[in-house]
Amino acid sequence: MPTDPPPITPPSERPRDELGRPLPPGSETRLHLPAFDLLPLDENHRLGIEFFDAGNYFGAHEAWETCWIAAKGTDEQEFFKGLAQLGAGYTHWARGNAHGADALLGRALSRIRDRGTPHRGIDIDALERLIELDRTEAAAAATEGRPLPELGARSVPRS
């Protein structure tokens, strides 16, 4: 039997664009995400992967941030915080912020790499290699004062 799609978050006081940036009051929001706080942790983790694979890094960040909040006080807290930072790092990349991408990808890496592979369906070793390559590129762009290259397709490596 098909499941109903997750509920859509009601419009907030501040509309946002596709990359999560606030738009002027009265603008139509262009960011439509599920009400993550109403969903169980495993569903939010699945959605985080789905949004990431679709190039919606802000949506992935929001899904994994909800997981992180739900996992506070458990051994999964740092893992989900790292995934939330991963989504935020790629959001900064998509927004053209090389320094922010480098910093957040580095924080994500420090929290994810200690998990061992596989973890929660993710090939951590492959994800670590992806993050390291992209972080190197972001750091070089920030240091040289040049724009980040087009991000292209990224996906969460599965185990």
N, CA and C atoms as a LAMMPS dump frame, in Angstrom:
ITEM: TIMESTEP
0
ITEM: NUMBER OF ATOMS
477
ITEM: BOX BOUNDS ff ff ff
-5.0000000000000000e+02 5.0000000000000000e+02
-5.0000000000000000e+02 5.0000000000000000e+02
-5.0000000000000000e+02 5.0000000000000000e+02
ITEM: ATOMS id mol type element x y z
1 1 1 N 0.846 -1.18 0
2 1 2 C 0 0 0
3 1 3 C 0.888 1.239 0
4 2 1 N 0.657 2.196 -0.882
5 2 2 C 1.507 3.391 -0.923
6 2 3 C 1.36 4.212 0.351
7 3 1 N 2.449 4.828 0.724
8 3 2 C 2.41 5.684 1.908
9 3 3 C 2.162 7.113 1.482
10 4 1 N 1.558 7.862 2.358
11 4 2 C 1.32 9.279 2.088
12 4 3 C 2.642 10.019 2.14
13 5 1 N 2.814 11.036 1.323
14 5 2 C 4.05 11.826 1.401
15 5 3 C 4.081 12.57 2.733
16 6 1 N 5.291 12.889 3.193
17 6 2 C 5.381 13.635 4.447
18 6 3 C 4.672 14.979 4.313
19 7 1 N 4.144 15.486 5.426
20 7 2 C 3.473 16.787 5.357
21 7 3 C 4.46 17.877 4.964
22 8 1 N 3.956 18.891 4.319
23 8 2 C 4.779 20.024 3.917
24 8 3 C 4.787 21.04 5.052
25 9 1 N 5.965 21.556 5.335
26 9 2 C 6.09 22.56 6.37
27 9 3 C 5.244 23.781 6.003
28 10 1 N 4.429 24.268 6.933
29 10 2 C 3.659 25.473 6.626
30 10 3 C 4.586 26.641 6.335
31 11 1 N 4.113 27.586 5.541
32 11 2 C 4.979 28.722 5.219
33 11 3 C 5.452 29.429 6.497
34 12 1 N 6.731 29.718 6.533
35 12 2 C 7.264 30.424 7.697
36 12 3 C 7.04 31.921 7.513
37 13 1 N 7.397 32.66 8.538
38 13 2 C 7.258 34.111 8.451
39 13 3 C 8.172 34.678 7.377
40 14 1 N 9.261 34.005 7.104
41 14 2 C 10.237 34.491 6.13
42 14 3 C 10.36 33.491 4.998
43 15 1 N 9.938 33.838 3.797
44 15 2 C 10.086 32.916 2.666
45 15 3 C 11.558 32.708 2.324
46 16 1 N 11.856 31.576 1.694
47 16 2 C 13.237 31.238 1.357
48 16 3 C 13.343 30.809 -0.096
49 17 1 N 14.562 30.974 -0.65
50 17 2 C 14.809 30.496 -2.011
51 17 3 C 15.209 29.015 -1.955
52 18 1 N 15.535 28.435 -3.099
53 18 2 C 15.85 27.02 -3.192
54 18 3 C 17.076 26.621 -2.373
55 19 1 N 17.961 27.559 -2.101
56 19 2 C 19.169 27.28 -1.325
57 19 3 C 19.028 27.666 0.14
58 20 1 N 17.788 27.942 0.563
59 20 2 C 17.532 28.243 1.965
60 20 3 C 17.791 29.674 2.376
61 21 1 N 18.138 30.548 1.42
62 21 2 C 18.393 31.954 1.752
63 21 3 C 17.066 32.679 1.944
64 22 1 N 16.998 33.535 2.956
65 22 2 C 15.761 34.297 3.169
66 22 3 C 15.461 35.226 1.997
67 23 1 N 14.196 35.328 1.668
68 23 2 C 13.714 36.252 0.643
69 23 3 C 12.991 37.402 1.334
70 24 1 N 12.793 38.509 0.641
71 24 2 C 12.088 39.639 1.264
72 24 3 C 10.686 39.23 1.728
73 25 1 N 10.236 39.807 2.831
74 25 2 C 8.875 39.518 3.293
75 25 3 C 7.864 39.763 2.169
76 26 1 N 6.885 38.902 2.08
77 26 2 C 5.867 39.018 1.05
78 26 3 C 6.193 38.251 -0.216
79 27 1 N 7.452 37.802 -0.358
80 27 2 C 7.828 37 -1.519
81 27 3 C 7.226 35.608 -1.379
82 28 1 N 7.08 34.954 -2.514
83 28 2 C 6.615 33.566 -2.479
84 28 3 C 7.809 32.657 -2.195
85 29 1 N 7.647 31.771 -1.231
86 29 2 C 8.741 30.862 -0.917
87 29 3 C 8.976 29.895 -2.067
88 30 1 N 10.243 29.596 -2.294
89 30 2 C 10.606 28.646 -3.34
90 30 3 C 11.197 27.374 -2.736
91 31 1 N 11.141 27.284 -1.412
92 31 2 C 11.679 26.123 -0.706
93 31 3 C 10.528 25.398 -0.022
94 32 1 N 10.277 24.185 -0.446
95 32 2 C 9.202 23.374 0.126
96 32 3 C 9.812 22.084 0.651
97 33 1 N 9.782 21.931 1.968
98 33 2 C 10.365 20.758 2.615
99 33 3 C 9.324 20.079 3.495
100 34 1 N 9.512 18.801 3.749
101 34 2 C 8.61 18.113 4.677
102 34 3 C 8.732 18.696 6.09
103 35 1 N 7.751 18.447 6.897
104 35 2 C 7.794 18.825 8.314
105 35 3 C 8.634 17.768 9.024
106 36 1 N 9.946 17.915 8.954
107 36 2 C 10.87 16.912 9.468
108 36 3 C 10.624 16.582 10.936
109 37 1 N 10.263 17.572 11.721
110 37 2 C 10.084 17.333 13.153
111 37 3 C 8.897 16.428 13.468
112 38 1 N 8.057 16.139 12.485
113 38 2 C 6.931 15.232 12.684
114 38 3 C 7.26 13.797 12.258
115 39 1 N 8.452 13.586 11.729
116 39 2 C 8.835 12.284 11.176
117 39 3 C 9.826 11.572 12.094
118 40 1 N 9.833 10.234 12.053
119 40 2 C 10.804 9.481 12.854
120 40 3 C 12.228 9.645 12.304
121 41 1 N 13.191 9.395 13.161
122 41 2 C 14.599 9.574 12.82
123 41 3 C 14.979 8.809 11.552
124 42 1 N 14.606 7.54 11.443
125 42 2 C 14.994 6.762 10.264
126 42 3 C 14.431 7.35 8.972
127 43 1 N 13.218 7.882 9.026
128 43 2 C 12.63 8.506 7.829
129 43 3 C 13.376 9.793 7.484
130 44 1 N 13.751 10.57 8.477
131 44 2 C 14.517 11.791 8.212
132 44 3 C 15.889 11.459 7.64
133 45 1 N 16.508 10.386 8.135
134 45 2 C 17.803 9.975 7.587
135 45 3 C 17.64 9.576 6.119
136 46 1 N 16.604 8.811 5.816
137 46 2 C 16.334 8.421 4.434
138 46 3 C 16.112 9.652 3.557
139 47 1 N 15.337 10.612 4.082
140 47 2 C 15.08 11.843 3.33
141 47 3 C 16.357 12.671 3.159
142 48 1 N 17.215 12.686 4.187
143 48 2 C 18.483 13.392 4.066
144 48 3 C 19.299 12.859 2.901
145 49 1 N 19.38 11.548 2.794
146 49 2 C 20.105 10.919 1.679
147 49 3 C 19.418 11.256 0.356
148 50 1 N 18.103 11.166 0.335
149 50 2 C 17.341 11.436 -0.893
150 50 3 C 17.536 12.88 -1.356
151 51 1 N 17.438 13.832 -0.43
152 51 2 C 17.64 15.238 -0.792
153 51 3 C 19.076 15.473 -1.26
154 52 1 N 20.043 14.895 -0.561
155 52 2 C 21.446 15.068 -0.947
156 52 3 C 21.665 14.557 -2.364
157 53 1 N 21.189 13.344 -2.639
158 53 2 C 21.366 12.752 -3.966
159 53 3 C 20.702 13.583 -5.061
160 54 1 N 19.637 14.302 -4.706
161 54 2 C 18.927 15.146 -5.676
162 54 3 C 19.566 16.526 -5.809
163 55 1 N 20.642 16.787 -5.054
164 55 2 C 21.298 18.086 -5.12
165 55 3 C 20.64 19.152 -4.261
166 56 1 N 19.698 18.764 -3.411
167 56 2 C 19.048 19.696 -2.493
168 56 3 C 19.779 19.588 -1.15
169 57 1 N 20.933 20.238 -1.081
170 57 2 C 21.798 20.104 0.083
171 57 3 C 21.221 20.798 1.313
172 58 1 N 20.468 21.873 1.096
173 58 2 C 19.821 22.527 2.23
174 58 3 C 18.757 21.605 2.824
175 59 1 N 17.979 20.945 1.974
176 59 2 C 16.983 19.982 2.456
177 59 3 C 17.646 18.841 3.212
178 60 1 N 18.777 18.341 2.688
179 60 2 C 19.521 17.28 3.38
180 60 3 C 19.987 17.773 4.743
181 61 1 N 20.519 18.983 4.777
182 61 2 C 20.956 19.568 6.045
183 61 3 C 19.803 19.61 7.051
184 62 1 N 18.649 20.08 6.621
185 62 2 C 17.497 20.19 7.513
186 62 3 C 17.041 18.819 8.025
187 63 1 N 17.015 17.819 7.137
188 63 2 C 16.605 16.468 7.541
189 63 3 C 17.585 15.903 8.569
190 64 1 N 18.884 16.013 8.283
191 64 2 C 19.891 15.462 9.191
192 64 3 C 20.021 16.283 10.468
193 65 1 N 19.746 17.574 10.403
194 65 2 C 19.751 18.374 11.631
195 65 3 C 18.642 17.896 12.563
196 66 1 N 17.514 17.526 12.001
197 66 2 C 16.415 16.984 12.805
198 66 3 C 16.834 15.657 13.422
199 67 1 N 17.561 14.83 12.67
200 67 2 C 18.094 13.572 13.226
201 67 3 C 19.047 13.866 14.38
202 68 1 N 19.906 14.839 14.19
203 68 2 C 20.883 15.208 15.216
204 68 3 C 20.16 15.615 16.499
205 69 1 N 19.143 16.433 16.384
206 69 2 C 18.383 16.859 17.557
207 69 3 C 17.72 15.654 18.225
208 70 1 N 17.163 14.759 17.424
209 70 2 C 16.505 13.565 17.974
210 70 3 C 17.506 12.621 18.624
211 71 1 N 18.762 12.638 18.162
212 71 2 C 19.778 11.713 18.669
213 71 3 C 20.608 12.291 19.81
214 72 1 N 20.298 13.506 20.242
215 72 2 C 21.096 14.11 21.321
216 72 3 C 21.127 13.188 22.532
217 73 1 N 22.325 13.049 23.083
218 73 2 C 22.517 12.195 24.24
219 73 3 C 22.75 10.73 23.895
220 74 1 N 22.815 10.404 22.6
221 74 2 C 23.086 9.029 22.18
222 74 3 C 24.428 8.978 21.463
223 75 1 N 24.865 7.752 21.143
224 75 2 C 26.125 7.617 20.415
225 75 3 C 25.995 8.007 18.946
226 76 1 N 24.804 8.325 18.49
227 76 2 C 24.564 8.754 17.11
228 76 3 C 24.584 10.278 16.954
229 77 1 N 24.627 10.997 18.055
230 77 2 C 24.547 12.458 18.019
231 77 3 C 25.611 13.067 17.101
232 78 1 N 26.846 12.7 17.273
233 78 2 C 27.93 13.291 16.483
234 78 3 C 27.845 12.889 15.014
235 79 1 N 27.406 11.665 14.756
236 79 2 C 27.258 11.208 13.379
237 79 3 C 26.25 12.081 12.634
238 80 1 N 25.079 12.285 13.228
239 80 2 C 24.066 13.082 12.551
240 80 3 C 24.444 14.563 12.509
241 81 1 N 25.15 15.033 13.501
242 81 2 C 25.64 16.413 13.445
243 81 3 C 26.604 16.556 12.262
244 82 1 N 27.447 15.543 12.052
245 82 2 C 28.36 15.557 10.913
246 82 3 C 27.621 15.544 9.585
247 83 1 N 26.573 14.741 9.486
248 83 2 C 25.792 14.728 8.24
249 83 3 C 25.093 16.07 8.021
250 84 1 N 24.572 16.668 9.095
251 84 2 C 23.943 17.992 8.963
252 84 3 C 24.973 19.007 8.464
253 85 1 N 26.194 18.923 8.972
254 85 2 C 27.243 19.828 8.528
255 85 3 C 27.664 19.523 7.09
256 86 1 N 27.579 18.272 6.694
257 86 2 C 27.845 17.905 5.308
258 86 3 C 26.859 18.613 4.378
259 87 1 N 25.567 18.529 4.705
260 87 2 C 24.555 19.229 3.907
261 87 3 C 24.785 20.731 3.902
262 88 1 N 25.146 21.283 5.054
263 88 2 C 25.401 22.722 5.136
264 88 3 C 26.644 23.106 4.326
265 89 1 N 27.667 22.257 4.356
266 89 2 C 28.883 22.538 3.583
267 89 3 C 28.61 22.612 2.089
268 90 1 N 27.834 21.671 1.594
269 90 2 C 27.5 21.698 0.174
270 90 3 C 26.503 22.815 -0.158
271 91 1 N 25.706 23.21 0.807
272 91 2 C 24.835 24.377 0.609
273 91 3 C 25.7 25.621 0.418
274 92 1 N 26.73 25.765 1.25
275 92 2 C 27.647 26.897 1.083
276 92 3 C 28.332 26.838 -0.28
277 93 1 N 28.705 25.646 -0.715
278 93 2 C 29.322 25.493 -2.035
279 93 3 C 28.364 25.99 -3.113
280 94 1 N 27.116 25.526 -3.039
281 94 2 C 26.121 25.918 -4.047
282 94 3 C 25.873 27.425 -4.03
283 95 1 N 26.052 28.052 -2.888
284 95 2 C 25.881 29.505 -2.767
285 95 3 C 27.152 30.261 -3.172
286 96 1 N 28.242 29.542 -3.465
287 96 2 C 29.485 30.18 -3.887
288 96 3 C 30.404 30.595 -2.753
289 97 1 N 30.187 30.094 -1.56
290 97 2 C 30.985 30.454 -0.387
291 97 3 C 32.048 29.381 -0.147
292 98 1 N 33.233 29.573 -0.737
293 98 2 C 34.306 28.585 -0.645
294 98 3 C 34.782 28.392 0.793
295 99 1 N 34.964 29.478 1.538
296 99 2 C 35.432 29.366 2.924
297 99 3 C 34.427 28.583 3.767
298 100 1 N 33.139 28.907 3.646
299 100 2 C 32.108 28.196 4.404
300 100 3 C 32.044 26.728 4.031
301 101 1 N 32.176 26.426 2.736
302 101 2 C 32.167 25.027 2.291
303 101 3 C 33.337 24.274 2.9
304 102 1 N 34.53 24.85 2.837
305 102 2 C 35.722 24.207 3.399
306 102 3 C 35.55 23.963 4.894
307 103 1 N 35.119 24.979 5.624
308 103 2 C 34.991 24.853 7.079
309 103 3 C 33.968 23.781 7.467
310 104 1 N 32.806 23.815 6.847
311 104 2 C 31.762 22.862 7.229
312 104 3 C 32.059 21.451 6.749
313 105 1 N 32.662 21.293 5.584
314 105 2 C 33.056 19.957 5.144
315 105 3 C 34.115 19.379 6.085
316 106 1 N 35.007 20.22 6.576
317 106 2 C 36.01 19.761 7.54
318 106 3 C 35.377 19.314 8.851
319 107 1 N 34.411 20.082 9.336
320 107 2 C 33.713 19.688 10.568
321 107 3 C 32.945 18.391 10.361
322 108 1 N 32.291 18.274 9.2
323 108 2 C 31.537 17.051 8.894
324 108 3 C 32.481 15.851 8.9
325 109 1 N 33.594 15.988 8.236
326 109 2 C 34.558 14.901 8.133
327 109 3 C 35.036 14.447 9.504
328 110 1 N 35.316 15.399 10.39
329 110 2 C 35.814 15.037 11.72
330 110 3 C 34.785 14.25 12.528
331 111 1 N 33.508 14.444 12.25
332 111 2 C 32.466 13.743 13.002
333 111 3 C 32.05 12.422 12.352
334 112 1 N 32.205 12.325 11.049
335 112 2 C 31.75 11.141 10.329
336 112 3 C 32.82 10.051 10.297
337 113 1 N 34.07 10.444 10.187
338 113 2 C 35.135 9.477 9.917
339 113 3 C 35.35 8.457 11.019
340 114 1 N 34.943 8.721 12.236
341 114 2 C 35.169 7.786 13.332
342 114 3 C 34.13 6.671 13.408
343 115 1 N 33.161 6.669 12.541
344 115 2 C 32.066 5.707 12.593
345 115 3 C 32.45 4.32 12.141
346 116 1 N 33.365 4.213 11.234
347 116 2 C 33.619 2.92 10.623
348 116 3 C 32.598 2.678 9.53
349 117 1 N 32.978 1.848 8.593
350 117 2 C 32.09 1.627 7.45
351 117 3 C 31.63 0.184 7.433
352 118 1 N 30.442 -0.104 7.07
353 118 2 C 29.35 0.83 6.778
354 118 3 C 28.681 1.293 8.067
355 119 1 N 27.939 2.37 7.959
356 119 2 C 27.158 2.86 9.097
357 119 3 C 25.853 3.437 8.574
358 120 1 N 24.753 2.936 9.091
359 120 2 C 23.405 3.368 8.702
360 120 3 C 23.228 3.411 7.19
361 121 1 N 23.772 2.379 6.525
362 121 2 C 23.599 2.242 5.083
363 121 3 C 24.556 3.064 4.246
364 122 1 N 25.472 3.779 4.883
365 122 2 C 26.414 4.647 4.171
366 122 3 C 27.8 4.016 4.172
367 123 1 N 28.451 4.042 3.017
368 123 2 C 29.844 3.631 2.905
369 123 3 C 30.678 4.82 3.39
370 124 1 N 31.044 4.784 4.653
371 124 2 C 31.738 5.914 5.286
372 124 3 C 33.089 6.169 4.622
373 125 1 N 33.813 5.105 4.269
374 125 2 C 35.124 5.289 3.632
375 125 3 C 34.991 6.057 2.315
376 126 1 N 34.008 5.689 1.494
377 126 2 C 33.8 6.374 0.212
378 126 3 C 33.335 7.809 0.436
379 127 1 N 32.474 8.018 1.425
380 127 2 C 32.015 9.374 1.725
381 127 3 C 33.181 10.236 2.201
382 128 1 N 34.03 9.662 3.004
383 128 2 C 35.211 10.379 3.489
384 128 3 C 36.099 10.825 2.323
385 129 1 N 36.303 9.955 1.35
386 129 2 C 37.126 10.322 0.172
387 129 3 C 36.487 11.459 -0.623
388 130 1 N 35.173 11.394 -0.802
389 130 2 C 34.452 12.461 -1.508
390 130 3 C 34.623 13.794 -0.781
391 131 1 N 34.417 13.778 0.521
392 131 2 C 34.532 15.011 1.311
393 131 3 C 35.952 15.564 1.228
394 132 1 N 36.943 14.701 1.355
395 132 2 C 38.337 15.164 1.306
396 132 3 C 38.667 15.823 -0.033
397 133 1 N 38.236 15.212 -1.127
398 133 2 C 38.492 15.797 -2.454
399 133 3 C 37.815 17.166 -2.597
400 134 1 N 36.55 17.231 -2.21
401 134 2 C 35.817 18.485 -2.353
402 134 3 C 36.328 19.547 -1.385
403 135 1 N 36.729 19.129 -0.213
404 135 2 C 37.263 20.097 0.751
405 135 3 C 38.576 20.683 0.237
406 136 1 N 39.401 19.866 -0.376
407 136 2 C 40.649 20.362 -0.962
408 136 3 C 40.362 21.422 -2.015
409 137 1 N 39.371 21.168 -2.863
410 137 2 C 38.995 22.132 -3.907
411 137 3 C 38.445 23.417 -3.299
412 138 1 N 37.597 23.286 -2.28
413 138 2 C 37.018 24.476 -1.637
414 138 3 C 38.108 25.303 -0.953
415 139 1 N 39.044 24.633 -0.27
416 139 2 C 40.137 25.348 0.408
417 139 3 C 41.006 26.096 -0.599
418 140 1 N 41.297 25.454 -1.733
419 140 2 C 42.11 26.106 -2.763
420 140 3 C 41.382 27.319 -3.332
421 141 1 N 40.094 27.178 -3.591
422 141 2 C 39.321 28.307 -4.122
423 141 3 C 39.302 29.454 -3.12
424 142 1 N 39.131 29.139 -1.841
425 142 2 C 39.111 30.184 -0.81
426 142 3 C 40.47 30.877 -0.713
427 143 1 N 41.54 30.11 -0.707
428 143 2 C 42.892 30.664 -0.593
429 143 3 C 43.261 31.517 -1.798
430 144 1 N 42.883 31.056 -2.985
431 144 2 C 43.242 31.751 -4.217
432 144 3 C 42.247 32.846 -4.583
433 145 1 N 41.171 32.947 -3.845
434 145 2 C 40.17 33.975 -4.125
435 145 3 C 39.449 33.769 -5.439
436 146 1 N 39.304 32.528 -5.854
437 146 2 C 38.617 32.247 -7.115
438 146 3 C 37.276 31.576 -6.833
439 147 1 N 36.381 31.629 -7.794
440 147 2 C 35.074 30.989 -7.599
441 147 3 C 35.197 29.466 -7.527
442 148 1 N 34.282 28.879 -6.818
443 148 2 C 34.198 27.421 -6.791
444 148 3 C 33.718 26.909 -8.144
445 149 1 N 34.206 25.749 -8.566
446 149 2 C 33.679 25.18 -9.815
447 149 3 C 32.24 24.705 -9.605
448 150 1 N 31.538 24.477 -10.711
449 150 2 C 30.188 23.915 -10.648
450 150 3 C 30.251 22.619 -9.853
451 151 1 N 29.316 22.434 -8.963
452 151 2 C 29.358 21.294 -8.054
453 151 3 C 29.125 19.969 -8.767
454 152 1 N 28.212 19.936 -9.697
455 152 2 C 27.919 18.663 -10.355
456 152 3 C 27.185 17.721 -9.417
457 153 1 N 26.904 16.545 -9.908
458 153 2 C 26.129 15.565 -9.135
459 153 3 C 26.978 14.955 -8.018
460 154 1 N 26.393 14.865 -6.865
461 154 2 C 26.991 14.186 -5.711
462 154 3 C 25.934 13.229 -5.191
463 155 1 N 26.38 12.122 -4.656
464 155 2 C 25.444 11.219 -3.998
465 155 3 C 26.109 10.596 -2.785
466 156 1 N 25.297 10.213 -1.836
467 156 2 C 25.784 9.552 -0.634
468 156 3 C 26.139 8.112 -1.026
469 157 1 N 27.405 7.727 -0.855
470 157 2 C 27.774 6.35 -1.212
471 157 3 C 27.099 5.343 -0.266
472 158 1 N 26.483 4.331 -0.843
473 158 2 C 25.778 3.316 -0.045
474 158 3 C 26.671 2.123 0.186
475 159 1 N 26.42 1.468 1.291
476 159 2 C 27.176 0.243 1.6
477 159 3 C 26.389 -0.975 1.15
